[in-house]
Amino acid sequence: MRVSQWMNVSICLITNLSFLFCIENFGAGLPMENFLRNQRNILIICSLCVLSLVSIDVKGKDAAKADKVILIQGDEQCVPPNSECPEEVRVEFLSPVMKGFLGGKGTRHPVPGVVPMVELEKGADLKVELIDKVSDAGGRVRLKVKTGRKLGDNFFWVYAKDNPKAKTKVRIINGVVIEGNAQEGYCGQTLDSPLTVTVYQADGQPAPGVPVHFSLVSSPEGKKVKTKIKPQDAVTDANGKASAFITIGHKTGIYKGQIEIISENLPMHVRAIPVVFYGKDFWSLSGVILTVLCGLGIFIYGMRLMTEGLILVAGDNMRKLLRVFTSNRLIALIAGTVVTGVIQSSSACTVMVVGFVNAGLMSLRQAIGVIFGANIGTTVTAQIISFKISHLAPLAIVVGLLVFFLFKSTIVKGWGRTVLGFGFLFFGLGIMSHQLKGIADFPSIIAFFQTFDCSPAPGTSYMPIGATLGAICIGTMMTVIIQSSSATIGIALALAANGLLNFYTAVPLILGDNIGTTITAVLASLGANKRARQAALAHVFFNIVGTTYMVLLFYCPWQPSGKPPFMAFIDFITPGDVFSPEMENITRHIAMAHTCFNVFNAFLFLPFLPLMVKLCNFIIKIEEEEEIKFNYLDEHLLETPSFALEQVISSIRYMTKSSWKMIRRAMEDQFLKEKFDEKLVDELNRQEERIDRLQSEVTDFLVKLTRRELTEVQTALVPLLMHCVNDAEKIADITDNLNRLCRRYQESKQKFSPEAREEIQKVWKEVKQLADHVIEALDSSDSAHIKIAHVEENKIDRLRGELEEKHVKRLAKGECHAVSGIIFIELLAELEKLGDHFTNIADRTPKIQEYHLVLRDQKKTE
């Protein structure tokens, strides 16, 4: 195997193993041996490796012998007598079909070093000169051809010296010149120039009176052919010319015709001479551009379906993975790579990161590490679509639809949506490729792409700076408009596969694509806090600086090839010669360039991550005394329901703890001390209003979350959380009731009896224990706190009944005042209500604990 195959194999194995290990184990802390004992993991690894390896071909010593010769250019040239052909003849020597590691159809490879041989067919009057004595690295050989006096068809063979059976036949038509071939025009209109045939005699003089027949061979119109050729039969004039006017049919595509020359007076034998015309109708409903855009829409929709499906399937695993950040920048990079590779969208990942920073879930340092990884993870899409597996699209669509509609499980539906999205992705890509293939040879299309062709001019190794910057700008604008870097890469691959884009131009487009994808993070940071804007700035800076140094490397050619070093490296590690005129295996080269650039860029910037943090702080300054306001319920988190629910649970913890602090201050600083503090009451009222606002925000957030696709567990959790929010708010409302009771108590000038004060202390002690255990249950996964809370609640209910009964007896004996006695009974009722609300939260806490496999310690953040 050559180096490129070994690198591909290694990348496949390492990526597959790392991906599964991270997803399965990082969140749960499982050891590697447990991971390897899981037969499902081993099966998935083997399956992924099989898919990766079937596309890899082996080049061994057997490939050194040419088995086939193909004609690349120069066939069927029409030339006057005794003239040199205007176009070089070019052929390519190919190896036998080489099977992949695990079989498959296999492919042929160019064979360098083959000695070409030429043999003229009997009667041919041609002079053939070999420009290349042996085939080059791409297996190619060039030849010059000059005609003699024999008119009509002349043939010669090109074959390999060591294998004469590997040969190809070349046709040269002597004594005929065709003008107006390969014209392009609008559908339904007559071409600007007629199709003209000039016939010569053996001495080079025009041949008058020769019959010429023009006919249509094929058109894209189908049965209703509206293409017209007038006249179909003509006779050459005194100048040896015969002409016909062509009216293009109603459909965009390639129209093929032929010319037949039948002469009894001239010693000329000519088979039908093929001609071609191009009809274009880009802006009608059946136009190519509209169809390409439809294909692009299906492609983007497929990407969206895959992302949504994978988020459903892997949402909780992503949450586990993102918990291992700590301060390790390498772990953050790996996590960003894996998460983006899972959800197949760097835009979704970066928006998620901006939302995390805005919500205070992630520091700027951690966010930048994840952004580095997201740029690597997004290249998985290009790698997938660069392989020739589009034939699986119909099967994937059918299987995805069946799974989606036949199964009720949300997780299974997520897999169905993922497979369906995979099918639509390749179906859309197939539509784009098919349409672009139909116009790839159009002169106007070729001319358009030549306007930003970045290939070095002949005789130089330097790419044109204007075209290079233009290609970067085009890639940037396309991604900004489409809002999907994967879609831009998909378009580039479709163009390259049809010969409209070379490698020199594709790489700058990729660089522009990387810049354009930052627009999503920038838009997400608008309206967010400064930390979130700093994260978006880091994403922009990372991609712009990476593009800048890569462009500079374009103008440092690698000797002796003279190619830019990055492009030369990609060509070295990827099978095929992408710099050949045939641009061998260009889609794999583009995908590898996309991956390698982002990998190089990420690992280059990783050591300088602290410096980038300082730079972001310098550009978007945050003063030391400035308070950062975190939006804990950032709407961008709704795109990842697992994180959204986690933030809701965090908000419920905060509301419950804050409400309990308010209750304690109202009781311990007022009631138990038998005093009334107006300032404290005002402060508690403001806090109660804040709790009310937070209840409204959390409820609205949960309502919006229900409009997203949720798993069964997440769907069941939403109403429980709504009840918890309401209970937490009602706990805060009890503070106001306690304040009003305390005010009445002070205004009554009547005091509780010593027994009443002791009984209040007794009930309050039980309420405190109940509240503390509920809060501990929310902060941990220990179910013991919930059991104790229920015991305490039963005690409070029993105590209230007993104490009310005792108090009624005291009132009957005249040991307590009437007004203070009523306040005492109302206070017991409020404390019991308080216990009921805490118990309601305790009843729903097991589901919260079940959802949270790993709970965050909230004390530090608060």
C-alpha positions in Angstrom: 0.0 0.0 0.0 1.1 3.5 -0.7 1.3 6.2 2.1 -2.1 7.6 1.2 -3.9 4.3 1.8 -2.1 3.8 5.2 -3.1 7.3 6.3 -6.7 6.8 5.3 -6.9 3.5 7.1 -5.3 5.0 10.3 -7.6 8.0 10.2 -10.7 5.7 9.8 -9.7 3.4 12.7 -8.7 6.2 15.1 -11.7 8.4 14.3 -14.2 5.6 14.7 -12.7 4.3 17.9 -12.3 7.8 19.4 -15.8 8.8 18.4 -17.5 5.9 20.1 -15.3 5.9 23.2 -16.0 9.6 23.7 -19.7 9.3 23.3 -20.1 6.2 25.4 -17.6 6.8 28.1 -16.6 10.4 28.8 -19.9 11.2 30.5 -20.1 8.0 32.5 -16.4 7.6 33.4 -16.3 4.0 32.2 -12.9 2.3 31.7 -11.6 1.4 28.2 -11.9 -2.4 28.9 -15.7 -2.0 29.6 -16.0 -0.2 26.3 -14.3 -3.0 24.4 -16.4 -5.7 26.1 -19.5 -4.0 24.6 -20.2 -6.1 21.5 -22.4 -3.5 20.0 -19.5 -1.0 20.1 -17.2 -3.5 18.4 -19.8 -4.2 15.8 -20.3 -0.5 15.0 -16.5 0.0 14.8 -16.2 -2.9 12.3 -19.1 -1.6 10.3 -17.6 1.9 10.1 -14.2 0.6 9.1 -15.8 -1.6 6.4 -17.6 1.5 4.9 -14.3 3.4 5.0 -12.1 0.7 3.5 -14.3 -0.5 0.7 -13.5 2.8 -1.1 -9.7 2.3 -0.6 -7.8 0.7 -3.5 -4.4 -0.9 -3.3 -1.6 0.0 -5.7 0.9 -2.8 -5.8 3.5 -4.0 -8.2 0.8 -5.6 -10.4 -0.4 -2.1 -11.3 2.9 -1.3 -13.1 1.7 -3.1 -16.3 -0.7 -1.2 -18.5 -4.0 -3.0 -19.2 -6.0 -0.4 -21.0 -5.5 2.8 -23.0 -8.1 5.5 -23.1 -8.2 8.5 -25.5 -8.4 11.8 -23.7 -8.4 14.4 -26.5 -7.6 14.8 -30.2 -9.9 12.2 -31.7 -12.0 12.8 -34.8 -10.1 16.0 -35.8 -11.0 17.5 -39.2 -7.9 18.8 -41.0 -7.0 20.1 -44.5 -4.6 18.0 -46.5 -0.9 18.2 -45.7 -1.6 20.0 -42.4 -0.7 19.6 -38.8 -3.6 18.8 -36.5 -4.4 21.9 -34.3 -4.9 19.8 -31.2 -2.4 17.3 -29.7 -3.6 13.7 -29.3 -3.5 12.7 -25.7 -3.9 9.2 -24.3 -3.7 7.6 -20.9 -2.4 4.2 -19.9 -4.3 2.5 -17.1 -3.7 -0.5 -14.8 -5.9 -3.5 -14.5 -8.9 -3.1 -12.2 -7.6 -3.2 -8.6 -10.0 -4.4 -5.9 -10.4 -2.6 -2.6 -9.4 -4.2 0.7 -12.8 -5.9 1.0 -13.7 -6.3 -2.6 -16.0 -3.9 -4.3 -15.9 -2.8 -7.9 -12.4 -1.5 -7.7 -10.8 1.1 -10.0 -8.0 1.5 -12.6 -5.0 3.6 -11.9 -2.7 5.6 -14.2 0.5 3.7 -15.0 3.7 5.8 -15.3 6.8 4.8 -17.3 4.9 3.0 -20.1 6.7 3.0 -23.4 4.1 4.0 -26.1 4.0 2.6 -29.6 2.2 3.8 -32.7 0.9 1.7 -35.6 -0.8 3.2 -38.7 -3.8 1.4 -40.1 -3.3 0.1 -43.6 -3.7 2.9 -46.2 -3.4 5.7 -43.7 -1.4 8.7 -44.8 -0.4 10.3 -41.5 2.8 11.3 -39.7 2.6 10.7 -36.0 5.3 12.0 -33.6 5.5 11.0 -30.0 6.1 14.1 -27.8 6.5 11.9 -24.7 8.7 8.8 -25.0 7.2 7.3 -21.8 4.0 8.0 -19.9 4.2 10.6 -17.1 3.1 10.3 -13.5 -0.5 10.4 -14.6 0.0 7.7 -17.2 -0.4 10.2 -20.1 1.4 10.5 -23.4 1.1 13.3 -26.0 1.4 12.9 -29.8 1.6 15.3 -32.8 -0.2 14.3 -36.0 0.2 15.7 -39.6 -2.0 14.7 -42.5 -0.9 13.7 -46.0 -2.8 13.5 -49.3 -5.2 10.7 -48.6 -8.6 12.2 -48.1 -11.3 10.9 -45.7 -10.8 8.8 -42.6 -7.3 7.9 -41.5 -6.6 5.8 -38.5 -3.7 4.8 -36.2 -3.3 2.8 -33.0 -1.5 3.7 -29.8 -0.6 0.8 -27.6 1.8 -0.2 -24.8 5.1 -1.7 -25.8 5.0 -4.4 -23.1 1.3 -5.2 -23.7 0.2 -4.7 -27.3 -3.4 -5.7 -26.4 -3.7 -2.5 -24.4 -4.4 -0.1 -27.3 -6.8 2.5 -28.5 -7.7 3.7 -32.0 -7.5 7.4 -33.2 -9.5 8.8 -36.1 -8.3 11.8 -38.2 -10.5 13.1 -41.0 -8.4 14.6 -43.8 -9.7 17.1 -46.4 -12.6 18.4 -44.3 -12.9 21.5 -42.1 -16.0 22.2 -39.9 -16.9 25.7 -38.6 -19.7 26.5 -36.2 -19.4 23.4 -34.2 -19.9 23.4 -30.4 -22.0 26.6 -30.5 -24.2 27.7 -27.6 -27.6 29.3 -28.0 -30.9 29.9 -26.3 -33.7 27.3 -26.6 -36.1 28.0 -29.4 -33.7 30.3 -31.2 -31.5 29.9 -34.3 -27.7 29.8 -33.6 -25.8 32.9 -34.5 -23.5 31.2 -37.0 -24.4 28.4 -39.5 -22.8 25.0 -39.4 -20.4 25.2 -42.3 -18.4 22.3 -43.9 -15.5 23.0 -46.2 -14.3 20.1 -48.4 -10.8 20.0 -50.0 -9.2 18.1 -52.8 -6.0 16.2 -52.3 -3.9 19.2 -53.5 -5.5 21.5 -50.9 -7.9 23.2 -53.3 -11.7 23.6 -52.5 -13.9 20.8 -53.8 -17.2 22.2 -55.3 -20.3 20.2 -56.0 -19.9 17.7 -53.2 -23.2 16.6 -51.5 -23.3 17.1 -47.8 -26.1 15.8 -45.5 -26.8 17.3 -42.0 -28.9 15.3 -39.5 -29.8 15.3 -35.8 -28.8 12.2 -33.8 -30.0 13.0 -30.3 -31.5 15.8 -28.2 -32.7 16.2 -24.6 -36.2 16.9 -25.8 -37.4 13.3 -25.8 -40.1 12.4 -28.3 -41.3 15.9 -29.0 -38.3 17.1 -31.1 -38.5 20.8 -32.1 -34.8 21.1 -33.2 -34.6 22.2 -36.9 -31.7 21.9 -39.4 -32.2 23.8 -42.6 -31.3 22.6 -45.1 -30.6 19.0 -44.3 -29.0 18.4 -47.7 -26.7 20.8 -49.4 -23.9 20.9 -52.1 -20.6 22.6 -51.7 -20.2 25.9 -53.6 -17.2 27.1 -55.6 -15.3 27.6 -52.4 -16.0 24.1 -51.3 -18.4 25.2 -48.6 -21.9 23.9 -47.6 -23.9 25.4 -44.7 -27.0 24.7 -42.6 -28.8 26.8 -39.9 -29.6 25.2 -36.6 -32.6 26.1 -34.5 -32.2 24.8 -30.9 -35.1 22.8 -29.3 -37.1 23.8 -26.3 -35.0 22.0 -23.6 -31.7 22.8 -22.0 -29.0 20.3 -22.8 -26.6 18.9 -25.4 -27.9 18.4 -29.0 -25.8 15.9 -31.1 -25.8 15.8 -34.8 -23.7 14.4 -37.6 -22.4 15.4 -41.1 -22.1 12.9 -43.9 -20.1 13.6 -47.1 -20.9 11.5 -50.1 -18.7 12.1 -53.1 -18.4 10.0 -56.3 -15.9 12.5 -57.8 -13.5 12.6 -54.9 -11.4 9.6 -53.7 -12.8 10.2 -50.2 -14.4 7.8 -47.7 -15.8 9.5 -44.6 -18.0 8.0 -41.9 -20.4 10.3 -40.2 -18.7 13.3 -38.5 -20.1 14.1 -35.1 -21.1 17.7 -34.2 -22.6 19.1 -31.0 -24.6 22.1 -29.9 -25.6 23.5 -26.5 -29.1 24.7 -25.7 -29.7 26.8 -22.6 -32.9 28.0 -20.9 -31.7 28.8 -17.4 -34.6 30.9 -16.1 -37.7 28.9 -17.1 -39.3 26.4 -14.7 -37.4 23.6 -16.3 -34.2 25.6 -16.3 -31.0 24.1 -15.0 -30.4 26.8 -12.4 -33.8 26.3 -10.8 -33.3 22.5 -10.8 -29.8 22.9 -9.2 -31.4 25.2 -6.5 -34.0 22.6 -5.9 -31.3 20.0 -5.5 -29.5 22.3 -3.1 -32.7 22.8 -1.1 -33.1 19.0 -0.8 -29.5 18.7 0.2 -29.9 21.4 2.9 -33.1 19.8 4.1 -31.3 16.4 4.3 -28.6 18.1 6.4 -31.2 19.5 8.7 -33.0 16.2 9.1 -29.7 14.5 9.9 -28.8 17.2 12.5 -32.2 17.0 14.2 -32.2 13.2 14.2 -28.7 13.0 15.6 -29.5 15.6 18.3 -32.5 13.5 19.3 -30.4 10.3 19.4 -27.2 11.8 21.0 -28.5 14.8 22.9 -27.9 13.4 26.4 -24.6 11.9 25.4 -23.5 15.4 24.2 -24.4 16.8 27.6 -22.2 14.1 29.2 -19.4 14.8 26.9 -19.5 18.6 27.4 -19.2 18.0 31.2 -15.6 16.9 31.0 -14.2 20.3 29.8 -12.4 21.5 33.0 -9.4 23.6 31.9 -7.9 21.2 29.4 -7.9 22.8 26.0 -7.2 19.5 24.2 -10.3 17.9 25.8 -12.4 20.8 24.7 -11.1 20.5 21.2 -11.9 16.8 21.1 -15.3 17.4 22.6 -16.1 20.0 19.9 -14.9 17.7 17.2 -17.0 14.8 18.4 -20.2 16.8 19.1 -20.0 18.5 15.7 -19.3 15.2 14.0 -22.3 13.7 15.7 -24.8 16.5 14.9 -23.2 17.1 11.4 -23.4 20.9 11.8 -20.7 23.3 12.9 -23.3 26.1 12.8 -25.4 24.3 15.4 -22.4 23.6 17.6 -21.1 27.2 17.5 -24.6 28.6 18.2 -24.8 26.1 21.1 -21.5 27.3 22.4 -22.5 31.0 22.2 -25.7 30.1 24.0 -23.6 28.3 26.7 -21.4 31.3 27.2 -24.3 33.6 27.3 -26.0 31.4 29.9 -22.8 31.1 32.0 -22.4 27.4 31.4 -19.0 27.7 29.8 -16.0 30.0 30.1 -14.5 31.8 27.1 -11.4 29.5 27.2 -13.6 26.4 27.1 -15.7 27.9 24.3 -12.8 28.7 22.1 -11.5 25.1 22.5 -14.9 23.7 21.4 -15.0 26.1 18.4 -11.6 24.8 17.3 -13.0 21.3 17.5 -16.2 22.3 15.7 -14.2 23.3 12.7 -12.7 19.9 12.5 -16.0 18.0 13.1 -17.8 19.8 10.3 -15.4 18.2 7.8 -17.1 14.8 8.4 -19.9 15.9 6.0 -17.5 16.6 3.2 -15.7 13.3 3.8 -19.0 11.4 3.6 -20.3 13.0 0.4 -16.9 12.8 -1.4 -17.3 9.0 -1.5 -19.3 7.4 -4.3 -22.3 6.2 -2.3 -25.0 8.3 -3.9 -26.7 5.0 -5.2 -27.7 4.3 -1.6 -29.9 7.5 -1.5 -33.2 5.8 -2.6 -32.7 2.9 -0.1 -31.9 5.3 2.7 -35.1 7.4 2.0 -37.3 4.3 1.9 -35.8 2.9 5.1 -35.8 6.3 6.9 -39.5 6.8 6.0 -40.5 3.3 7.2 -38.6 3.7 10.5 -40.0 7.2 11.1 -43.6 6.3 10.5 -43.7 2.7 11.9 -42.0 3.2 15.2 -43.3 5.3 18.2 -40.0 5.6 20.1 -38.6 9.1 19.8 -35.0 7.7 19.7 -35.9 5.2 17.0 -37.7 8.0 15.1 -34.5 10.0 15.5 -32.5 7.3 13.8 -35.2 7.2 11.1 -34.9 10.9 10.6 -31.1 10.6 10.4 -31.3 7.9 7.7 -33.9 9.8 5.8 -31.8 13.0 6.0 -28.8 10.9 4.7 -30.9 9.8 1.7 -32.2 13.3 1.0 -28.6 14.7 1.2 -27.3 12.4 -1.4 -30.5 12.6 -3.5 -30.1 16.4 -3.6 -26.4 16.1 -4.4 -27.3 13.7 -7.2 -29.8 16.2 -8.7 -27.2 18.9 -8.6 -24.5 16.7 -10.1 -26.8 15.4 -12.9 -27.8 18.9 -13.9 -24.3 20.3 -13.7 -23.1 17.4 -15.8 -25.5 18.4 -18.5 -24.0 21.9 -18.8 -20.4 21.2 -17.8 -19.2 21.5 -21.5 -21.2 24.7 -22.2 -18.8 27.4 -23.4 -20.5 30.1 -21.3 -20.3 28.0 -18.2 -16.7 27.2 -18.8 -16.0 30.9 -19.4 -17.8 31.9 -16.2 -15.7 29.5 -14.1 -12.6 30.7 -15.8 -13.2 34.2 -14.5 -12.1 33.0 -11.0 -9.9 30.1 -12.1 -6.9 30.1 -9.7 -4.6 27.9 -11.8 -1.1 29.3 -12.3 -0.5 30.9 -15.7 1.6 28.8 -18.1 5.3 29.1 -17.3 4.7 30.2 -13.7 4.0 28.5 -10.3 2.1 31.4 -8.8 -1.7 31.5 -8.5 -3.2 34.8 -9.7 -3.9 36.9 -6.6 -7.0 38.5 -7.9 -8.7 35.2 -8.8 -7.6 33.7 -5.5 -9.1 36.4 -3.4 -12.2 36.4 -5.7 -12.7 32.7 -5.1 -12.3 33.2 -1.3 -14.9 36.0 -1.4 -17.3 33.8 -3.5 -17.0 30.9 -0.9 -17.6 33.4 1.9 -20.7 35.0 0.3 -22.2 31.6 -0.6 -21.9 30.3 2.9 -23.2 33.6 4.4 -26.3 33.4 2.1 -26.9 29.7 2.5 -26.0 29.6 6.2 -24.4 26.2 5.8 -20.8 25.4 5.2 -21.6 21.8 4.3 -23.9 23.0 1.5 -21.2 25.1 0.1 -18.8 22.2 0.2 -21.4 20.0 -1.5 -21.8 22.5 -4.3 -18.0 22.6 -4.7 -17.8 18.8 -4.9 -20.6 18.7 -7.4 -18.9 21.3 -9.6 -15.5 19.6 -9.3 -16.9 16.1 -10.1 -18.2 17.5 -13.4 -14.9 19.2 -14.3 -16.1 22.8 -13.7 -13.8 23.3 -10.7 -10.1 22.5 -10.5 -8.2 21.9 -7.3 -6.4 25.3 -7.4 -9.8 27.0 -7.3 -11.5 24.6 -4.9 -9.1 25.2 -2.0 -9.6 29.0 -1.9 -13.4 28.3 -2.1 -13.0 26.1 1.0 -11.1 28.8 2.8 -13.9 31.3 2.0 -16.4 28.7 3.2 -14.6 28.6 6.6 -14.9 32.4 6.9 -18.5 32.4 5.9 -19.6 29.9 8.4 -18.7 32.3 11.2 -21.7 34.4 10.4 -24.0 32.0 12.3 -22.1 32.6 15.6 -22.0 36.3 14.9 -25.7 36.5 14.5 -26.3 34.3 17.5 -24.1 36.7 19.7 -26.2 39.7 18.7 -28.1 40.7 21.8 -26.0 38.4 24.0 -23.6 39.5 26.7 -20.0 40.5 26.0 -18.6 37.1 26.8 -20.7 35.5 24.1 -19.6 38.2 21.7 -16.0 37.4 22.6 -16.6 33.7 21.7 -18.1 34.7 18.3 -15.1 37.1 17.7 -12.7 34.2 18.5 -14.4 32.1 15.8 -14.1 34.8 13.2 -10.4 35.5 14.2 -9.5 31.9 14.1 -10.8 31.3 10.6 -9.6 34.6 9.1 -6.0 34.2 10.4 -6.0 30.6 9.2 -7.1 31.6 5.8 -4.5 34.4 5.7 -1.5 32.2 6.4 -2.8 29.5 4.0 -3.0 32.1 1.2 0.5 33.2 1.9 1.6 29.6 1.5 0.1 29.6 -2.0 3.0 31.8 -3.0 5.8 29.7 -1.5 5.9 26.9 -4.1 7.2 23.6 -3.0 10.2 22.4 -5.0 10.7 20.6 -7.3 7.0 20.3 -8.1 6.4 24.0 -8.0 3.0 23.5 -6.3 1.8 25.2 -3.2 3.0 23.1 -0.2 -0.4 22.5 1.3 -1.9 21.4 -2.1 1.2 19.2 -2.8 0.8 17.6 0.6 -2.9 16.8 0.0 -2.0 15.3 -3.4 0.7 13.2 -1.8 -1.7 11.7 0.9 -4.7 11.2 -1.4 -4.8 8.6 -4.3 -4.8 10.1 -7.8 -3.0 13.0 -9.5 -5.3 15.9 -9.0 -3.0 18.2 -11.0 -3.4 16.2 -14.1 -5.8 17.5 -16.9 -8.3 14.9 -15.8 -8.1 16.0 -12.2 -8.1 12.4 -10.8 -10.1 11.7 -7.7 -10.7 15.5 -7.2 -13.6 15.1 -4.8 -11.5 13.1 -2.3 -8.8 15.7 -2.6 -11.2 18.5 -1.8 -12.6 16.6 1.2 -9.1 15.9 2.5 -8.0 19.5 2.0 -11.1 20.7 4.0 -10.2 18.3 6.8 -6.5 18.8 6.9 -6.8 22.6 6.8 -9.1 22.6 9.8 -6.9 20.1 11.7 -3.7 22.0 11.0 -5.4 25.3 11.9 -6.8 23.9 15.2 -3.6 22.4 16.4 -1.6 25.5 15.3 -3.8 27.8 17.4 -4.3 25.4 20.4 -1.0 26.4 22.2 -1.9 30.1 21.7 -5.5 29.7 23.2 -4.7 31.9 26.3 -3.3 34.6 24.0 -6.5 34.5 21.9 -8.5 34.9 25.1 -6.5 38.0 26.0 -6.9 39.3 22.4 -10.7 38.9 22.7 -10.7 40.6 26.1 -8.7 43.5 24.5 -11.0 44.0 21.5 -14.2 43.6 23.5 -13.3 44.9 26.8 -15.0 43.9 30.1 -14.0 46.2 33.0 -13.2 44.6 36.3 -16.1 46.3 38.0 -18.5 45.5 35.1 -21.0 42.8 36.0 -21.6 40.2 33.3 -25.3 39.5 33.0 -25.9 35.8 32.0 -29.0 34.8 30.3 -29.5 31.4 31.9 -32.5 30.7 29.6 -30.8 31.7 26.3 -33.2 30.8 23.4 -30.3 29.2 21.5 -30.3 26.4 24.0 -33.7 25.4 22.7 -31.9 23.8 19.7 -30.5 21.3 22.2 -33.3 20.2 24.5 -31.1 18.3 26.9 -29.2 21.6 27.7 -32.4 23.6 27.8 -33.9 21.2 30.4 -30.7 21.3 32.4 -31.0 25.1 32.6 -34.6 24.9 33.6 -33.7 22.5 36.4 -30.9 24.9 37.5 -33.4 27.8 37.5 -35.8 25.7 39.6 -33.0 25.0 42.1 -32.2 28.8 42.2 -35.9 29.7 42.6 -36.4 27.1 45.4 -33.3 28.2 47.3 -34.1 31.9 46.9 -37.7 31.4 48.0 -36.6 29.4 51.0 -34.1 32.2 52.0 -36.9 34.7 51.8 -39.1 32.5 54.1 -36.2 32.1 56.6 -35.7 35.8 56.8 -39.4 36.5 57.2 -39.6 33.9 60.0 -36.2 34.2 61.8 -35.7 37.9 61.5 -39.3 38.9 62.2 -41.8 36.4 63.6 -39.5 34.5 65.9 -38.0 37.7 67.2 -41.6 39.2 67.5 -40.6 42.4 65.5 -41.6 44.0 62.2 -39.0 45.5 59.9 -40.4 47.7 57.1 -37.1 47.8 55.2 -36.8 44.0 55.3 -40.4 43.7 54.0 -39.7 46.0 51.1 -36.6 44.0 50.2 -38.5 40.7 50.4 -41.2 42.1 48.2 -38.7 43.0 45.5 -37.2 39.5 45.7 -40.7 38.1 45.4 -41.4 40.1 42.3 -38.1 38.8 40.8 -39.2 35.2 41.6 -42.5 36.0 39.8 -40.7 37.2 36.7 -38.5 34.2 36.7 -41.5 31.9 36.9 -43.0 33.6 33.9 -39.7 33.3 32.0 -39.2 29.6 32.8 -42.8 28.8 31.9 -42.5 30.6 28.6 -39.2 28.8 28.0 -40.7 25.4 28.6 -43.7 26.2 26.3 -41.2 27.0 23.5 -39.3 23.8 24.3 -42.5 21.7 23.8 -42.5 22.9 20.2 -39.2 21.1 19.6 -38.7 17.4 18.9 -38.3 15.8 22.3 -37.6 12.3 23.5 -40.2 10.5 25.6 -38.2 11.2 28.8 -37.9 14.9 28.0 -41.5 15.1 27.1 -42.5 13.6 30.4 -40.2 15.9 32.3 -41.6 19.2 31.0 -45.0 19.1 32.9 -43.2 18.0 36.1 -40.8 21.0 35.8 -43.8 23.4 35.2 -45.3 22.1 38.5 -42.0 22.6 40.3 -41.7 26.1 39.0 -45.2 26.9 40.3 -44.5 25.4 43.7 -41.2 27.3 44.0 -43.1 30.6 43.2 -45.8 29.8 45.7 -43.2 29.3 48.3 -42.1 32.9 47.6 -45.7 34.0 47.8 -45.9 32.6 51.4 -43.3 35.2 52.3 -45.8 38.0 51.7 -48.4 36.1 53.8 -45.9 35.8 56.6 -45.1 39.5 56.4 -48.8 40.5 56.6 -49.3 38.2 59.6 -46.3 39.7 61.3 -47.6 43.2 60.6 -51.0 42.3 62.2 -49.3 40.7 65.1 -47.3 43.9 65.8 -50.3 46.1 65.4 -52.4 43.9 67.7 -50.0 44.7 70.6 -50.8 41.1 71.8 -48.2 38.6 72.5 -48.1 34.8 72.0 -48.1 32.7 75.2 -44.9 31.0 76.0 -46.4 27.7 75.0 -47.5 29.1 71.7 -44.0 30.4 71.0 -42.5 27.0 71.9 -44.9 25.3 69.6 -44.1 27.7 66.7 -40.4 26.9 67.2 -41.2 23.2 67.1 -43.1 23.4 63.8 -40.5 25.7 62.3 -37.8 23.2 63.1 -39.6 20.5 61.2 -40.3 22.8 58.3 -36.6 23.7 58.1 -35.6 20.0 58.1 -38.1 19.3 55.3 -36.9 22.2 53.2 -33.2 21.4 53.7 -33.7 17.8 52.6 -35.7 18.8 49.5 -33.0 21.2 48.5 -30.3 18.6 49.1 -32.4 16.1 46.9 -32.4 18.7 44.1 -28.6 19.1 44.4 -27.8 15.4 44.4 -29.0 11.9 43.3 -29.5 10.6 46.8 -33.1 9.4 47.2 -32.7 9.2 51.0 -33.4 12.9 51.2 -36.8 12.5 49.5 -37.8 9.7 52.0 -36.9 11.9 55.0 -38.8 14.9 53.4 -42.0 12.8 53.3 -41.5 11.8 56.9 -41.1 15.4 57.9 -44.2 16.5 56.0 -46.3 13.9 57.8 -44.9 15.2 61.1 -45.9 18.8 60.2 -49.4 17.7 59.3 -49.8 15.8 62.5 -48.3 18.7 64.6 -50.6 21.2 63.0 -53.7 19.2 64.1 -52.3 18.6 67.6 -51.2 22.3 68.1 -54.5 23.7 66.8 -56.4 21.5 69.3 -54.2 22.6 72.2 -54.5 26.2 71.2 -58.3 26.1 71.1 -58.2 24.8 74.6 -55.9 27.7 75.7 -58.3 30.1 74.1 -61.2 28.5 75.9 -59.3 28.9 79.2 -58.4 32.5 78.4 -54.6 31.8 78.4 -54.2 33.4 74.9 -55.7 36.6 73.3 -58.2 36.2 70.6 -56.4 38.2 67.9 -53.0 36.6 68.5 -54.7 33.2 68.7 -56.2 33.7 65.2 -52.7 34.8 63.9 -51.2 31.6 65.5 -53.7 29.3 63.7 -53.1 31.2 60.4 -49.3 30.9 60.9 -49.6 27.1 61.4 -51.7 26.9 58.1 -49.0 28.9 56.2 -46.2 26.6 57.5 -48.2 23.6 56.6 -48.8 25.0 53.1 -45.1 25.6 52.9 -44.4 22.0 53.7 -46.9 20.9 51.1 -45.2 22.9 48.3 -41.8 21.5 49.3 -43.3 18.0 49.3 -44.7 18.6 45.9 -41.2 19.4 44.6 -39.9 16.3 46.5 -42.4 14.1 44.8 -41.2 15.2 41.4 -37.5 15.2 42.2 -36.9 11.4 41.5 -37.7 12.1 37.8 -35.3 15.0 37.8 -32.6 12.8 39.4 -33.3 10.0 36.9 -32.8 12.4 34.0 -29.6 13.9 35.5 -27.1 11.1 35.6 -24.4 13.6 36.7 -25.5 16.6 38.6 -23.5 19.8 38.8 -22.6 21.3 42.2 -24.6 24.6 42.2 -23.1 26.0 45.3 -20.1 27.4 43.5 -22.0 29.0 40.7 -24.4 30.7 43.1 
